[in-house]
Amino acid sequence: MLTGAPTDAGPARPDRAPGGHARRRDALRALLRGAGLDALLVTDLVNVRYLAGFTGSNAALLVHAGDDADHGEDRTVLATDGRYTVQAAAQTPDLPVLVERACAPALLAARPEAGVVGFDSAHVTVDGHDVLREALADGELRRAPGLVETLREVKDAGEVDALRQACAVADAALAGMLAAGGLRAGRTEREVARDLEDRMREAGAEAPSFATIVATGAHAAIPHHSPTDAPLADGDLLTMDFGALVDGYHSDMTRTVVVGVPGDWQRDLHALVAEAAATGRAALAPGVATRDVDAAARDVIAAAGFGEQFVHGLGHGVGLVIHEAPAVSATATATLRAGMTVTVEPGVYLAGRGGVRIEDTLVVTDDGAAPLTQSPRDLQVPSGHNA
């Protein structure tokens, strides 16, 4: 059933940039024509949301490439099932909606013309491909990975605004917890993690961006430590990696503090990572290879003799997914463009002692980059002792 009218109830989500989804589909059409595709079957729900604004749990989108004489928009169709007809009508009023449970095969079966149809091969199983091939009576089904993800790398103004708000929520949660004395000896990692997440929700987050990392003492040497009932103790390094989800967009921030009186080695280690982070942030600019940004920060740490203790890439893209293109690492092949949003997060991890990581989310501008996370980056000592 093809419909443009609602038949049941469902939530609507206002678009931050009216007309923005149609502009994204237009940009995708240029990529489709360049790849020799007549249409693209989009099955990844994140990509469906990006192109159409629809946020239901079952959907697919068939985007037609069009040509000089035929724009292709009038033949672009969203498919979802009967649970979401009102939601689809509210969120995608500019698109016809095909109501079928098996969204992707139904779109191909309903396509009257032959031609070359691309599909999200990174998001389709082998068995799923067989179903799609059977549904497409005529024409060619061709692998076309990464086309939508390429568009998603550069954010529009509405996306940057959502990211900025997500970062502000995380900043507010940390500031509120520090002001309330929430980082004190005796509290457990789990209690701190729950406190941060509750404060982010109270500040307007839909949810945390990911499972919050809180790592105290020797646990801070484990980059992706899961919080436990380990209590914070005076003299501990304490690393917190967390973020907020706002309107589907994620923030990502890490701060490392000292509980109690910091030792000289802790001050020195934090200062080293802070210098590397500042160097990485300063290296961000359009036209710069992301591997060179990684190298700029990594060289600071290596020169101090801790290169082997910096065990991960410098950063990653962030947006509708917490880890998305472009990668910022020694093996990355991307080049920065204005509008990309990336993290810079160097870290040094000393097994059995602790570690320091400092992370910010930034947007690349025409002449550099601007941080979206604003929490202080200097060494915080929550107990009131001087750093």
C-alpha positions in Angstrom: 0.0 0.0 0.0 1.4 3.4 -1.0 0.1 6.1 1.2 0.6 9.8 1.9 -2.1 9.8 4.7 -1.8 8.6 8.3 -3.7 5.5 9.5 -2.3 5.2 13.1 -0.5 7.1 15.8 3.2 7.7 16.2 5.7 10.4 17.4 6.8 13.2 15.2 10.2 14.9 15.3 10.5 18.4 14.0 13.2 18.9 11.4 16.0 21.3 12.5 16.6 22.4 8.9 13.4 22.4 6.9 14.2 21.2 3.3 17.5 19.8 4.5 16.7 16.2 3.8 15.7 17.0 0.2 19.0 18.8 -0.3 20.8 15.8 1.1 19.0 13.5 -1.4 19.9 15.9 -4.2 23.6 15.7 -3.2 23.3 11.9 -3.1 21.9 11.9 -6.6 25.0 13.5 -8.0 27.1 10.7 -6.4 24.7 8.1 -7.9 25.1 9.4 -11.4 28.8 9.6 -11.0 28.8 5.9 -9.9 26.7 4.8 -12.8 23.7 4.0 -10.7 20.0 4.6 -11.5 18.9 4.3 -7.9 20.2 3.5 -4.4 18.4 1.2 -2.0 19.2 2.6 1.5 18.6 0.1 4.3 20.7 1.3 7.2 18.4 3.2 9.6 20.9 5.9 10.4 21.2 6.7 6.7 17.5 6.6 6.2 17.2 9.1 9.0 19.9 11.3 7.5 18.2 11.3 4.0 14.5 11.4 5.0 14.2 12.4 8.7 12.4 9.2 9.6 13.3 7.7 13.0 11.2 4.5 13.1 12.7 1.1 13.7 11.8 -0.5 10.4 12.4 1.4 7.1 14.1 1.5 3.8 14.5 4.3 1.2 14.8 4.0 -2.6 16.5 7.1 -4.0 16.3 7.6 -7.8 19.3 9.2 -9.5 17.3 11.0 -12.2 19.0 12.9 -15.0 19.0 16.2 -16.7 15.4 15.7 -17.8 14.1 13.8 -14.8 15.1 15.0 -11.3 14.3 11.7 -9.7 12.7 13.1 -6.5 9.2 12.3 -7.6 10.1 8.6 -7.8 11.9 8.4 -4.5 9.9 6.3 -2.0 10.2 5.6 1.8 8.9 2.2 3.0 7.9 1.3 6.5 5.3 -0.9 8.2 1.8 -0.2 9.5 3.1 0.9 13.0 4.6 4.0 11.6 2.3 5.5 9.0 1.4 8.6 11.1 5.0 9.0 12.1 6.1 8.8 8.5 3.5 11.3 7.4 4.7 13.7 10.0 8.5 13.2 9.6 8.6 12.8 5.8 5.6 14.7 4.3 7.6 15.3 1.1 7.9 11.6 0.3 5.4 8.9 -0.7 5.3 6.0 1.8 5.0 2.3 0.9 3.5 0.4 3.8 5.0 -3.1 3.8 6.7 -5.1 6.6 9.5 -6.3 4.4 10.6 -2.8 3.4 13.6 -3.3 1.2 12.3 -6.1 -1.0 8.9 -4.4 -1.3 10.6 -1.2 -2.7 12.5 -3.3 -5.4 9.4 -5.3 -6.3 7.4 -2.1 -6.7 10.0 -0.5 -9.0 8.6 -0.7 -12.6 11.7 0.2 -14.5 14.9 -1.8 -15.0 18.4 -0.4 -14.5 21.3 -0.5 -12.1 20.2 -0.3 -8.4 22.9 0.1 -5.8 22.6 -1.2 -2.3 24.3 -0.6 1.1 26.6 -3.7 0.9 28.2 -2.8 4.3 24.7 -3.2 5.9 23.2 -6.1 4.0 23.8 -9.8 4.9 24.5 -12.5 2.3 21.0 -13.9 2.9 19.5 -10.4 2.7 21.2 -9.9 -0.7 19.6 -13.1 -2.0 16.2 -11.7 -1.0 16.9 -8.4 -2.7 18.1 -10.1 -5.8 14.9 -12.2 -6.0 12.7 -9.1 -5.5 14.4 -7.1 -8.3 12.8 -8.8 -11.3 14.7 -6.8 -13.9 17.9 -4.8 -13.8 21.2 -5.1 -12.0 21.8 -5.1 -8.2 25.2 -3.6 -7.5 27.3 -3.1 -4.4 27.5 0.6 -3.5 29.0 1.0 0.0 29.7 4.3 1.7 27.9 6.8 -0.5 25.6 8.2 2.2 28.4 8.0 4.8 30.5 10.2 2.5 27.8 12.9 2.6 27.5 12.5 6.4 31.1 13.4 6.9 30.4 17.2 6.4 27.7 18.5 8.7 25.2 21.2 7.8 24.3 24.0 10.2 21.4 22.1 11.8 23.6 19.2 12.5 26.4 21.4 14.1 23.7 23.0 16.2 22.5 19.6 17.5 26.1 18.6 18.2 26.8 21.9 20.0 23.7 21.3 22.2 24.7 17.7 22.9 28.2 18.9 24.0 26.6 21.7 26.2 24.5 19.1 28.0 27.6 17.0 28.8 29.5 20.1 29.9 26.6 21.0 32.2 26.4 17.6 33.7 30.1 17.6 34.6 30.0 21.1 36.0 27.0 20.3 38.1 28.6 17.1 39.5 31.8 19.0 40.3 29.9 21.8 42.0 28.0 19.2 44.1 31.1 17.5 45.3 30.3 14.4 43.3 33.9 13.4 42.8 35.0 12.5 46.3 36.7 9.6 47.9 34.4 6.8 48.8 32.0 7.1 45.8 32.2 4.2 43.4 32.8 4.3 39.7 29.3 3.1 39.1 27.8 5.9 41.3 29.8 8.5 39.4 28.7 7.1 36.0 25.0 7.0 37.1 25.3 10.6 38.4 26.7 11.9 35.1 24.1 10.1 33.1 21.2 11.3 35.3 22.5 14.8 35.1 22.7 14.6 31.3 19.1 13.5 31.1 18.0 16.3 33.5 19.8 18.8 31.2 17.9 17.6 28.1 19.7 14.5 26.7 17.6 11.7 25.2 20.1 9.3 26.6 23.9 8.9 27.1 25.8 8.8 23.8 27.4 5.5 24.9 28.0 3.5 28.1 29.8 6.0 30.3 33.4 5.2 31.2 34.5 6.0 34.8 37.9 4.6 35.7 39.7 5.3 39.0 43.2 4.5 40.1 44.9 1.7 38.2 41.6 1.3 36.2 42.4 4.6 34.5 45.2 2.8 32.6 42.4 0.8 30.8 41.1 3.0 27.9 37.6 1.4 27.8 37.2 0.3 31.4 33.6 -0.5 32.4 32.6 1.1 35.8 32.7 -1.2 38.8 32.0 -0.8 42.5 35.6 0.2 43.0 35.7 3.3 45.3 37.5 6.5 44.5 40.4 7.1 46.8 42.6 10.1 47.6 45.5 10.2 45.2 43.7 8.5 42.4 43.7 9.6 38.8 40.0 9.5 37.7 39.1 9.4 34.0 35.6 10.0 32.8 34.6 9.5 29.1 31.0 10.3 28.4 28.6 12.1 26.1 24.9 13.1 25.6 22.5 12.3 22.8 20.4 15.3 21.6 18.1 15.0 18.6 20.0 11.9 17.4 23.4 13.5 17.6 26.2 12.5 19.9 28.7 14.4 22.0 32.0 12.8 23.2 34.2 14.2 25.9 36.9 12.9 28.3 38.3 14.6 31.3 40.9 13.2 33.8 41.0 14.6 37.4 42.9 13.8 40.5 41.0 12.9 43.7 42.9 14.4 46.6 46.4 15.8 46.4 48.1 15.1 43.0 51.6 13.8 42.8 54.3 15.3 40.7 54.1 12.4 38.2 50.3 13.0 37.8 50.7 16.7 37.2 53.5 15.9 34.6 51.5 13.2 32.9 48.4 15.4 32.7 50.4 18.3 31.4 51.9 16.1 28.7 48.6 14.8 27.5 47.1 18.3 27.6 50.0 19.6 25.4 49.4 16.7 22.9 45.7 17.5 22.9 46.3 21.2 22.3 48.7 20.4 19.5 46.1 18.0 17.9 43.4 20.6 18.1 45.7 23.3 16.6 46.5 20.9 13.6 42.9 20.7 12.5 42.2 22.6 9.3 40.6 22.1 5.9 43.0 20.3 3.5 45.0 18.6 6.3 45.3 14.8 6.2 43.8 13.3 9.4 46.9 11.1 9.7 49.0 14.3 10.0 46.8 15.5 12.8 47.3 12.2 14.6 51.1 12.5 14.0 51.2 16.0 15.4 49.8 15.0 18.7 51.5 11.6 18.8 54.9 13.1 18.3 54.5 15.2 21.5 53.9 12.1 23.5 56.6 10.0 21.8 59.2 12.8 22.3 58.5 12.5 26.1 59.2 8.7 26.0 55.6 7.5 26.2 54.8 6.7 22.6 54.1 3.0 23.3 51.7 4.0 26.0 49.5 5.9 23.5 47.7 2.9 22.3 44.8 4.1 20.1 44.1 6.6 17.3 43.8 10.3 18.1 40.1 10.6 17.2 37.1 9.9 15.0 34.2 11.6 13.4 31.1 12.0 15.5 27.5 12.7 14.5 24.4 10.5 14.1 26.8 7.6 15.2 29.3 8.0 18.0 32.2 6.7 15.8 31.9 7.6 12.2 34.0 8.9 9.4 36.5 10.4 9.2 39.0 8.5 11.2 41.9 10.5 12.8 44.7 7.9 13.2 48.1 6.9 11.9 46.6 4.7 9.2 43.7 7.0 8.2 43.4 8.2 4.5 40.9 11.1 5.0 41.4 14.8 4.4 39.7 17.3 6.5 37.0 19.6 5.1 35.1 22.5 6.7 32.0 21.2 8.5 33.5 17.9 9.6 33.1 17.2 13.3 35.8 15.1 14.9 37.3 14.3 18.3 40.8 14.8 19.5 41.6 12.4 22.4 45.3 11.6 23.1 46.0 9.4 26.1 48.8 7.9 28.0 48.2 4.7 30.0 50.6 3.3 32.7 49.7 -0.2 33.7 49.1 -0.6 37.4 49.3 3.1 38.0 46.7 4.9 36.0 46.3 7.0 32.9 45.3 10.3 31.5 43.0 11.0 28.5 41.7 14.4 27.4 39.1 14.5 24.7 37.1 17.2 22.9 34.6 17.3 20.1 35.4 20.0 17.5 34.0 21.3 14.2 36.4 22.1 11.4 36.0 25.7 10.2 37.2 27.5 7.1 40.5 28.4 8.8 41.0 25.9 11.7 38.6 24.3 14.2 36.3 25.3 17.0 35.7 23.2 20.1 32.1 22.2 20.8 33.0 20.8 24.3 33.9 23.6 26.7 34.7 22.0 30.0 38.0 23.1 31.5 41.0 21.1 30.3 43.4 22.0 33.1 44.0 19.5 35.9 40.9 19.6 38.2 41.3 18.5 41.8 37.7 18.1 43.0 38.5 17.7 46.7 39.6 21.3 46.9 43.4 20.8 47.0 45.5 22.9 44.7 46.8 21.2 41.5 
